[in-house]
Amino acid sequence: MAQKKSQFEMKAFEVHGPFEVPLEPGKHGKMVARDLSGFWTGVGDVRWMRGVYVFAMRAGRGYTPLYVGKAAEQSFEDETFALHKLAHHYGPTLLDYKRGQPVMFFIAHPLSRGAVNKRLIDQVETFMIDAASAKNPSLSNVRKKQVHKWRVCGVVRGRRGEATRSTGALKKAVGLW
């Protein structure tokens, strides 16, 4: 007997990456390479998918998110490196970094029959902008960037040195770890 689908079944978006973004020398510093064919070959079939993407800088042992966007109307390949993204988001943020390697993460909408759920993609983008701006207040996004007037020490929008055994246990308990 076929199982009945729950109305509360979650759609599982999958993370792909990080993929190194190729650079070339520019007039004022490094810029995203004009020829991205090698990048898209390395990404594989993800290039045709839709979802949310995160442009970040890898330096040392971590990542700093620089921009979060969505590809709901068109594929990652068509949306991610659009001219306005290069000019207004990626280029200016690259000027701030002397070291590091820019990377791209893709959070792909689950493949299924029928139309892509643009509302879900929008919800994931909003969540990722909120999470990324907590880590990097200089995130290049302007729209959907919320200004929060609260934080929970060591748990949500915490600062260095605030983590305790209690905050660690709470993060585990509510699934933030």
C-alpha positions as CSV (number, residue, x, y, z in Angstrom):
1,M,0.0,0.0,0.0
2,A,1.4,3.4,-1.0
3,Q,2.2,5.7,1.9
4,K,0.3,8.9,2.2
5,K,2.5,12.0,2.1
6,S,2.3,14.2,5.1
7,Q,1.3,17.8,4.5
8,F,4.1,18.7,6.8
9,E,6.8,16.9,4.9
10,M,9.9,19.1,4.6
11,K,11.7,19.8,1.3
12,A,15.4,19.0,1.7
13,F,17.7,21.5,0.0
14,E,21.2,20.2,-0.6
15,V,24.4,22.1,-0.1
16,H,27.1,21.9,-2.9
17,G,30.5,23.4,-2.5
18,P,32.5,25.3,-1.7
19,F,33.7,25.9,-5.2
20,E,36.7,28.2,-5.8
21,V,35.8,31.3,-7.8
22,P,38.5,32.0,-10.4
23,L,40.1,35.4,-10.2
24,E,42.1,37.6,-12.5
25,P,44.1,40.8,-11.9
26,G,42.0,44.0,-12.3
27,K,42.8,47.7,-12.4
28,H,42.4,48.1,-8.7
29,G,42.9,44.6,-7.4
30,K,41.6,41.1,-8.0
31,M,38.3,40.6,-9.8
32,V,36.2,37.6,-10.7
33,A,37.6,36.1,-13.9
34,R,35.7,36.9,-17.1
35,D,35.9,33.3,-18.4
36,L,34.0,31.1,-16.0
37,S,33.7,28.1,-18.2
38,G,36.1,26.1,-16.1
39,F,34.2,27.0,-12.9
40,W,30.9,25.8,-14.4
41,T,32.5,22.6,-15.6
42,G,33.8,21.9,-12.1
43,V,30.3,22.6,-10.6
44,G,28.7,20.0,-12.9
45,D,25.0,19.6,-13.0
46,V,24.5,22.0,-10.1
47,R,24.9,24.8,-12.7
48,W,21.4,24.0,-14.1
49,M,19.6,23.9,-10.7
50,R,17.9,26.6,-8.8
51,G,18.0,27.7,-5.2
52,V,20.2,29.9,-3.0
53,Y,23.8,30.7,-3.3
54,V,26.4,32.2,-0.9
55,F,29.5,34.0,-2.1
56,A,32.1,33.8,0.6
57,M,35.8,34.4,1.3
58,R,37.9,31.5,2.6
59,A,40.8,32.7,4.6
60,G,42.7,30.9,7.3
61,R,40.5,28.2,8.7
62,G,37.1,29.7,8.1
63,Y,34.7,31.4,5.7
64,T,33.3,34.9,5.7
65,P,30.0,35.2,3.9
66,L,30.0,38.3,1.6
67,Y,26.7,38.0,-0.3
68,V,23.6,35.7,-0.4
69,G,21.4,35.5,-3.4
70,K,18.7,33.3,-5.0
71,A,18.2,31.8,-8.3
72,A,14.4,31.2,-8.4
73,E,13.6,32.4,-11.9
74,Q,16.6,31.0,-13.7
75,S,19.5,28.6,-13.1
76,F,22.5,29.2,-10.9
77,E,24.6,29.6,-14.0
78,D,22.4,32.3,-15.4
79,E,22.0,34.2,-12.1
80,T,25.1,33.8,-9.9
81,F,27.6,35.9,-11.9
82,A,25.1,38.4,-13.5
83,L,26.8,41.8,-14.3
84,H,25.0,43.7,-11.5
85,K,26.2,41.0,-9.0
86,L,29.8,41.4,-10.2
87,A,29.7,45.3,-10.1
88,H,27.7,45.9,-7.0
89,H,28.5,42.9,-4.7
90,Y,31.4,40.8,-5.6
91,G,33.8,43.4,-7.0
92,P,33.6,45.9,-4.2
93,T,33.9,43.2,-1.5
94,L,36.9,41.7,-3.1
95,L,38.7,45.0,-2.9
96,D,38.5,44.7,0.9
97,Y,40.5,41.4,1.0
98,K,44.2,41.3,0.3
99,R,44.3,37.6,1.0
100,G,41.9,34.7,0.8
101,Q,40.1,32.8,-1.9
102,P,36.5,33.6,-2.9
103,V,34.2,30.5,-3.0
104,M,30.6,29.8,-3.9
105,F,28.2,27.6,-2.1
106,F,25.0,26.4,-3.8
107,I,21.9,25.4,-1.8
108,A,19.9,23.5,-4.4
109,H,16.2,23.2,-4.5
110,P,15.1,19.6,-4.4
111,L,14.6,18.1,-7.8
112,S,11.0,17.0,-8.3
113,R,8.3,17.0,-10.9
114,G,6.5,20.2,-11.4
115,A,7.4,23.8,-10.9
116,V,10.2,25.0,-8.6
117,N,8.8,26.3,-5.3
118,K,9.9,30.0,-5.5
119,R,8.3,30.7,-2.1
120,L,10.6,28.1,-0.4
121,I,13.6,29.4,-2.2
122,D,12.7,32.9,-0.9
123,Q,12.4,31.6,2.7
124,V,15.8,29.8,2.5
125,E,17.4,33.0,1.1
126,T,15.9,35.1,3.9
127,F,17.1,32.7,6.6
128,M,20.6,32.5,5.0
129,I,20.9,36.4,4.8
130,D,19.9,36.5,8.5
131,A,22.5,33.9,9.5
132,A,25.2,35.3,7.3
133,S,24.7,38.9,8.5
134,A,25.1,37.7,12.1
135,K,28.5,36.4,11.1
136,N,29.4,39.3,8.9
137,P,27.6,42.6,9.6
138,S,29.2,44.0,6.4
139,L,27.3,41.4,4.3
140,S,26.8,43.1,0.9
141,N,23.0,42.4,0.9
142,V,20.8,45.4,1.5
143,R,17.3,43.9,1.0
144,K,16.1,41.4,3.6
145,K,18.9,42.3,6.0
146,Q,17.2,42.6,9.4
147,V,18.3,44.7,12.3
148,H,17.9,42.7,15.4
149,K,17.6,44.4,18.8
150,W,18.2,41.3,20.8
151,R,20.7,38.4,21.2
152,V,21.1,35.4,23.4
153,C,24.7,35.5,24.8
154,G,26.7,32.7,23.4
155,V,23.7,31.2,21.4
156,V,22.2,33.7,18.9
157,R,24.2,36.6,17.6
158,G,26.7,36.0,20.5
159,R,30.1,37.5,20.8
160,R,33.5,35.8,21.3
161,G,34.0,34.5,24.8
162,E,30.3,34.2,25.7
163,A,30.1,30.5,25.2
164,T,29.6,28.4,28.3
165,R,28.6,24.8,29.1
166,S,25.0,26.0,29.4
167,T,25.0,27.8,26.1
168,G,26.6,24.8,24.4
169,A,23.9,22.5,25.9
170,L,21.1,24.8,24.8
171,K,22.4,25.0,21.3
172,K,22.5,21.2,21.1
173,A,19.0,21.0,22.6
174,V,17.4,23.3,20.1
175,G,19.4,22.2,17.1
176,L,21.7,25.2,16.6
177,W,24.9,23.1,16.8
